[in-house]
Amino acid sequence: MSTPARPARHLPLLPQAVAIVVAVALWWLITTVLVGPESLIREFAPQYVAPAIADLFSRGVLLPDILASLWRLLVGLLIAATLGIPLGLLLGLSPLVERATMPVMQFLRMISPLSWAPIAVALFGIGHQPVFFLIAAAAVWPIVINTAAGVHSIDPGHLMVARSFGATRLELLTSVVLPAVRVQVQTGLRVGLGIAWVVLVPAEMLGVRSGLGYQILNARDQLAYDQVMAVIVVIGFLGFWLDWAARHLLRERRKPVSVEEADVHAPV
């Protein structure tokens, strides 16, 4: 009697590898085969990306720009989280505040973060501060919305149990609300990270002298279009791994908070 064959562990990665190969092949086909020999599009072909990245690294340009962009991203996200989580908790816990501020919140949320660029430069000047402002303005809304949604999703019975044990508002917040909204806050942080990374590159075109956005402008001014494409690939690569890291570091627990757990955590 033959034993069943074990499923190959590498098979789940096979469709992804095939998709990457197909995407690169289409990229090469469009930029190398389908365009004329004098077309500027040929400068963006995939075969020039790896040498351009190696050249940027060897000149000591790319790594400092990557570190500068990551640092600005981290600071902007910290500002967004510092503002967004308390605001989301306030909106979720106070229906009156939520109803009163909803028109203003919706108005501000629907404005593109890059629309604030002239105001940011006028307020903070040229430098890191306007970049921090634009990143925070982009990332704060997913954090606010997900945090408030997490508060709304709490079973009212959990709050009643805590109140029945004489919990104060602070104890109610720390023992019931914050543990219950952890998953939604993590989701908001991850979504905010993705939006902030997208906004970061154009924000770094506002006069700063470092970062991946600045490097794209610098390469364009030098007509080094292979380096422009190389930096674009680096941005996509870093964005992919940032999202992967956020997905694993901010791993969601599937187990919901039970009434018994609320009883345990509620102060007596």
Summary of the structure (lengths in Angstrom):
residues: 268
radius of gyration: 24.1
end to end distance: 62.5
largest distance: 78.7
contacts: 798
relative contact order: 0.13
helix: 78%
strand: 0%
